[in-house]
Amino acid sequence: MILCPRAAAFLACLAWLAAPHAAAESGANPSLAKEVETYLAATAPSAPARTMAVEWKPGKGLTLSTADGAFSMHVGGRAFWDNVWISSDDYPSADTEDASYFRTVRLEADGTIFTNAFYKLQVDFAGGTVALKDVYMGLKKLGVAGMFTAGHFKQPLSLEELTSSRFISFMERSAATSAFAPSREDGLMLNNNFLADGMLGVFVSLYRVTNDQGTATDDGSYSLALRICAFFLEDKDLNRVLHLGFGYSYITAVDDTLQFRARPDIGTGPRFVDTGPFTANEENLLNFEMTFLLRTVHVQAEFYLADCGGAGGPEPTFTGWYVEVGWFVAGGKRHYSTDKKVVERPDIDRNFHAGGGGAGAWQLCLRYDTIDLTDGGIAGGVQDCVTIGANWYWNPHMRVMFNLIFADVSDGGPLGGGDLTIFGTRFQFDF
């Protein structure tokens, strides 16, 4: 006769219960007891599934999380719709065409798994192509090592570059940042905060230069990035903080070729300063960063120096810098993250509501930036830009931007010297 598993287990339990009585006459049967324990352990019910609450977290967006915070997921995205009008008496109309385009269309998911593991997946579809942005995973709470990140992410250099495009003051980053900062590459990074209140931040990364799909196919091109920064004079009541930082990157050139180029602070059209590809096998990049916030006003500045050479080619040194000031004239203030050492989502006092609600928040900004790509026999050009900006925040997740740019190109460049006047608008949202 064949017994079903449950019946067999029942009979085994009876035999086990009877074992103490039988032990006096014929001795205990420990193997049978062990078999019963093993069976019961194997058939025990699994741990109950965790329930995740769905909520809209201020400043974060749509988030799912367990009550203990061990598991979370933020599902989000962003879209920037830009319109640009360009005029110039010095360049042909083919180089100064007006444009309407989606600068960014992204979807993303990020969160935590088992409390100390994190991940992010972000893809951009603007322009009808698919480009990887942040695609990484990592571990946090690693003692003195702090946090470990592996994948495709922004390398630790430049305050403006590391600040999300959702929160920068102008439609585009400065020409120097666009040309020099390594931005997203494949790599491994450790970072942690030290001293009282975590005022000192240290970031170290080993990375490879990749394309928009996060792919590197050259042999042996590895680079290093280091960022050391700190904040001082923090006063939350005054919204006051001073941030100072230094960055260094040793960059191994892919196929012994380097190139630097930039647009006049817009996201489309020709690059009026461009070195073109030139022979070099290494680049030493230095960066100094600073920002100061006080109530509704901020000042920010950065300087870049790229020293290139090797492989029997020219040995030029290129530079660039910018300085900007901003003022929330109504309804908001800038926000600095003392943890991440970057600028984050601004604090908006009142959302815009037509028909009796708030007026939103208004910010006025001014920036001067310059980049010099002419040196060592390379005439990439010099570009100076003055940008006047106004940002109207409908709420913390939506804004309209207006930029008026006066650009001057000289001392070389692929299109020669000349002046441009550019007006741009952006309608932006993220969730």
C-alpha positions in Angstrom: 0.0 0.0 0.0 1.3 3.5 -0.9 0.6 6.3 1.5 0.3 10.0 0.4 2.9 12.4 1.8 0.5 13.9 4.4 -0.6 10.5 5.6 3.0 9.4 5.9 3.8 12.5 7.9 0.8 11.9 10.2 1.9 8.3 10.9 5.5 9.5 11.4 4.3 12.1 14.0 2.4 9.3 15.9 5.5 7.2 15.8 7.6 10.0 17.1 5.1 10.8 19.9 5.1 7.2 20.9 8.9 7.0 20.9 9.3 8.1 24.5 7.1 5.3 25.7 8.8 2.7 23.5 12.2 3.9 24.5 12.0 2.2 27.8 11.5 -1.2 26.2 13.3 -1.0 22.9 15.3 2.3 22.9 14.6 5.6 21.2 14.6 6.2 17.4 16.4 9.5 16.8 16.6 9.0 13.0 12.8 9.0 12.8 12.5 12.2 14.8 15.1 13.9 12.6 13.2 12.8 9.5 10.0 14.3 10.9 11.7 17.6 11.7 13.2 17.8 8.2 9.8 17.2 6.5 8.0 19.8 8.6 10.7 22.4 7.9 10.5 21.7 4.1 6.7 22.0 4.1 6.5 25.1 6.3 4.7 28.0 4.7 7.0 30.6 3.1 7.4 34.2 4.4 4.4 36.3 3.6 4.6 38.7 0.7 5.4 42.3 1.5 2.8 45.0 0.9 4.0 48.2 -0.8 2.2 51.4 -0.4 1.8 53.8 -3.3 2.2 57.5 -2.6 3.4 60.8 -4.0 6.4 61.9 -2.0 7.1 65.6 -2.1 10.2 66.3 -4.2 10.4 62.7 -5.3 7.3 61.8 -7.1 5.4 58.5 -7.5 6.9 56.0 -5.1 6.2 52.5 -3.9 7.6 51.4 -0.6 7.2 48.8 2.2 6.4 50.0 5.7 9.9 49.2 7.0 11.6 51.0 4.0 13.5 47.9 3.1 12.1 47.9 -0.5 11.2 50.9 -2.6 10.7 51.9 -6.2 10.4 55.4 -7.7 8.8 55.4 -11.2 9.4 58.6 -13.0 10.3 60.5 -16.1 10.9 63.9 -17.6 10.4 65.9 -20.8 11.9 69.1 -22.0 10.3 70.8 -25.0 12.6 73.5 -26.4 12.2 76.3 -29.0 15.1 78.3 -30.2 15.4 81.4 -32.4 18.9 82.4 -33.7 20.0 85.5 -35.5 23.4 86.6 -36.8 24.9 88.9 -39.4 28.1 86.9 -39.5 27.0 83.3 -40.3 24.9 81.9 -43.1 21.3 81.0 -42.5 22.1 77.3 -42.7 24.1 77.6 -39.5 21.5 79.8 -37.6 18.2 78.0 -38.3 15.4 78.3 -35.7 14.5 75.0 -34.1 11.7 73.3 -32.1 12.6 69.9 -30.6 12.3 67.7 -27.5 15.6 68.1 -25.7 14.9 65.3 -23.3 12.3 62.5 -23.1 13.2 60.0 -20.3 11.7 57.2 -18.4 13.3 55.8 -15.3 12.9 53.6 -12.2 15.1 53.6 -9.1 14.9 52.4 -5.6 16.3 50.1 -2.9 16.3 46.3 -2.3 16.8 44.9 1.2 17.6 48.3 2.7 21.2 48.8 1.6 21.2 47.8 -2.1 20.1 50.4 -4.6 19.6 50.6 -8.4 18.6 52.9 -11.2 17.5 52.5 -14.8 17.1 55.6 -17.0 16.7 55.7 -20.8 16.3 58.7 -23.1 14.2 58.6 -26.3 14.7 62.2 -27.5 15.5 62.6 -31.2 14.1 59.2 -32.1 17.1 57.3 -30.7 17.6 55.3 -27.5 20.4 56.4 -25.2 21.3 55.0 -21.9 21.6 57.6 -19.1 21.9 56.3 -15.5 22.0 52.5 -15.5 23.6 51.3 -12.3 23.4 49.4 -9.0 25.2 49.5 -5.8 25.5 49.1 -2.0 25.4 51.7 0.8 26.2 51.7 4.5 29.6 50.1 3.9 31.4 51.7 6.9 34.3 53.8 6.0 33.9 52.9 2.3 30.5 54.6 2.3 28.7 53.8 -0.9 29.7 51.6 -3.9 28.3 52.2 -7.4 28.8 50.0 -10.5 27.4 50.7 -14.0 26.8 53.7 -16.3 26.6 57.0 -14.3 28.0 60.5 -14.1 31.6 60.5 -13.1 32.4 62.6 -10.0 33.6 65.9 -11.5 31.9 69.3 -11.7 29.1 70.7 -9.6 27.2 71.9 -12.6 27.5 68.5 -14.4 26.5 66.5 -11.3 23.5 68.7 -10.7 20.5 67.3 -12.6 19.4 69.1 -15.7 16.0 69.4 -13.9 17.6 71.8 -11.4 20.3 73.8 -13.3 19.6 77.6 -13.6 19.7 77.8 -17.4 18.4 75.7 -20.3 21.9 74.3 -20.9 25.0 73.9 -18.9 27.9 76.3 -19.7 30.0 75.6 -22.7 33.0 74.7 -20.6 31.1 72.1 -18.6 29.6 70.6 -21.8 33.1 70.4 -23.4 35.2 69.2 -20.6 33.2 67.3 -17.9 33.3 63.5 -18.6 29.6 63.1 -17.6 28.2 59.5 -17.9 30.7 56.6 -18.5 30.9 53.0 -17.4 32.7 52.7 -14.1 33.0 51.8 -10.5 32.8 54.4 -7.7 33.3 54.7 -4.0 32.1 57.8 -2.1 31.5 58.8 1.5 31.1 61.8 3.8 33.4 62.6 6.7 33.8 65.0 9.6 31.0 66.7 11.6 27.6 66.6 9.8 29.3 64.9 6.8 30.7 68.3 5.7 33.6 66.7 3.7 32.7 64.5 0.6 35.1 62.3 -1.1 34.4 60.5 -4.5 36.7 58.2 -6.3 35.9 56.4 -9.6 37.6 54.2 -12.1 35.9 54.3 -15.5 36.0 53.8 -19.3 35.0 56.3 -22.0 31.9 54.8 -23.7 29.2 55.7 -26.3 25.5 56.5 -25.6 24.8 52.8 -25.3 27.4 52.4 -22.6 29.7 50.4 -24.8 33.5 50.6 -25.0 35.4 48.6 -27.6 38.9 49.9 -27.4 41.7 47.9 -25.6 42.9 49.2 -22.2 41.6 52.8 -22.0 40.9 53.3 -18.3 40.4 56.6 -16.6 40.3 57.9 -13.1 38.2 60.7 -11.5 38.5 62.2 -8.0 36.2 64.8 -6.4 36.8 66.3 -2.9 34.4 69.0 -1.7 33.0 70.4 1.5 30.3 72.8 2.7 30.7 75.5 5.3 28.7 78.2 7.1 25.5 76.2 7.0 22.4 77.8 8.5 19.1 76.2 7.5 17.0 79.1 8.8 18.9 81.5 6.5 19.2 79.0 3.7 22.9 79.7 3.8 25.7 77.5 2.8 29.1 77.8 1.1 30.3 74.9 -1.1 33.9 74.5 -2.3 35.3 71.6 -4.3 38.2 70.3 -6.4 38.1 67.7 -9.1 40.7 65.8 -11.1 40.4 63.3 -13.9 43.1 61.4 -15.6 41.7 60.4 -19.0 43.2 57.9 -21.3 42.3 58.8 -24.9 40.3 56.3 -27.0 42.3 55.3 -30.1 44.9 58.0 -29.2 42.4 60.8 -30.2 40.8 63.6 -28.3 38.3 66.3 -29.3 36.6 69.2 -27.5 33.7 71.2 -28.8 30.7 73.2 -27.6 27.6 75.0 -28.7 26.7 78.6 -27.7 24.8 77.4 -24.6 21.9 75.8 -26.6 21.1 72.2 -27.2 21.0 72.1 -31.0 22.7 73.4 -34.0 26.4 73.6 -35.0 29.3 73.8 -32.6 31.0 77.1 -33.2 34.1 76.1 -31.2 35.6 72.7 -32.1 39.2 71.4 -31.9 38.4 68.6 -34.3 40.0 65.2 -33.6 43.7 65.5 -32.7 46.4 63.0 -31.7 46.9 62.5 -28.0 46.9 59.6 -25.6 46.1 61.3 -22.3 44.3 64.2 -20.7 44.8 65.7 -17.2 41.6 67.6 -16.3 41.4 70.0 -13.3 38.2 71.5 -12.0 37.4 74.0 -9.2 33.8 74.5 -8.1 32.1 76.9 -5.8 28.5 77.9 -4.9 27.1 80.2 -2.1 23.5 80.3 -1.1 21.9 83.0 1.1 18.1 83.1 1.5 16.8 83.5 -2.1 20.1 84.4 -3.8 22.9 82.2 -5.1 26.3 82.6 -6.7 28.1 79.7 -8.5 31.4 79.4 -10.5 33.6 76.8 -11.9 37.0 76.7 -13.7 38.3 73.9 -16.0 41.8 73.2 -17.3 42.5 70.4 -19.7 46.2 69.5 -20.4 46.6 67.1 -23.3 49.5 65.3 -24.8 51.4 62.2 -25.7 51.3 59.9 -28.8 53.6 62.3 -30.7 50.9 64.9 -31.3 50.4 68.5 -30.2 50.3 69.3 -26.5 47.7 71.9 -26.0 46.1 73.3 -22.8 42.5 74.4 -23.0 40.6 76.3 -20.4 37.0 77.4 -19.6 35.0 78.9 -16.8 31.7 80.4 -15.9 30.1 82.5 -13.1 26.4 82.8 -12.5 24.1 84.6 -10.1 20.4 83.8 -9.4 17.6 85.4 -7.4 14.2 84.0 -6.5 12.3 87.2 -6.7 9.1 85.5 -5.5 7.9 82.2 -4.1 11.0 80.0 -3.7 14.6 79.4 -2.9 17.4 77.2 -4.1 18.2 73.9 -2.3 21.7 72.4 -1.7 22.1 68.8 -0.7 24.7 68.5 2.1 24.6 64.7 1.6 25.2 64.5 -2.2 27.1 67.8 -2.5 25.0 69.0 -5.4 22.1 71.4 -6.0 18.7 69.7 -5.9 15.0 70.5 -6.4 14.2 74.1 -5.3 11.8 74.8 -2.5 8.6 76.4 -4.0 6.4 78.2 -1.5 3.3 78.4 -3.6 2.1 76.6 -6.6 0.5 78.3 -9.6 -3.3 78.1 -9.7 -5.3 80.2 -12.1 -8.3 81.9 -10.7 -7.4 82.8 -7.2 -4.5 80.5 -6.3 -0.7 81.2 -6.0 1.5 82.8 -8.7 4.1 80.1 -8.6 7.8 81.1 -8.2 10.0 83.4 -10.3 13.7 83.3 -10.5 16.0 85.6 -12.5 19.5 84.5 -13.5 22.6 85.9 -15.2 25.7 83.9 -16.4 28.9 84.7 -18.1 30.9 81.8 -19.5 33.9 81.4 -21.7 35.9 78.6 -23.3 39.2 78.7 -25.1 40.0 75.9 -27.5 42.9 77.5 -29.3 46.4 76.5 -28.3 49.4 74.4 -29.3 48.7 74.7 -33.0 45.0 73.9 -32.7 42.6 76.7 -33.6 39.3 75.4 -32.1 38.2 79.0 -31.3 37.3 81.1 -28.3 33.6 81.6 -27.3 32.2 84.1 -24.8 28.5 84.0 -23.9 26.3 86.2 -21.7 23.0 84.6 -20.8 20.0 86.3 -19.2 17.5 83.8 -17.8 14.0 83.8 -16.2 12.4 80.7 -14.7 8.7 80.5 -13.9 8.0 77.5 -11.6 4.4 76.4 -11.8 5.2 74.0 -8.9 8.3 72.0 -7.8 8.0 69.6 -10.8 7.1 72.0 -13.6 8.7 75.2 -15.0 9.0 77.4 -18.0 12.4 78.8 -18.9 13.4 81.8 -21.0 17.0 82.4 -22.1 18.5 85.3 -24.0 22.0 84.6 -25.1 24.6 86.9 -26.6 27.5 84.8 -28.0 30.9 86.0 -29.5 33.2 83.6 -31.3 36.8 84.5 -32.2 40.3 83.2 -32.6 39.5 80.3 -34.9 36.7 77.8 -34.8 35.3 75.6 -37.7 32.9 78.4 -38.8 35.1 81.4 -38.2 34.5 84.3 -35.9 31.2 86.2 -35.4 28.4 87.2 -33.1 25.0 85.5 -32.4 21.9 86.4 -30.6 19.8 83.5 -29.4 16.4 83.4 -27.6 15.2 80.1 -26.2 12.3 78.8 -24.3 11.7 75.5 -22.5 8.6 73.8 -21.1 9.7 71.2 -18.6 8.1 68.6 -16.3 9.3 65.7 -14.3 7.7 63.1 -12.0 
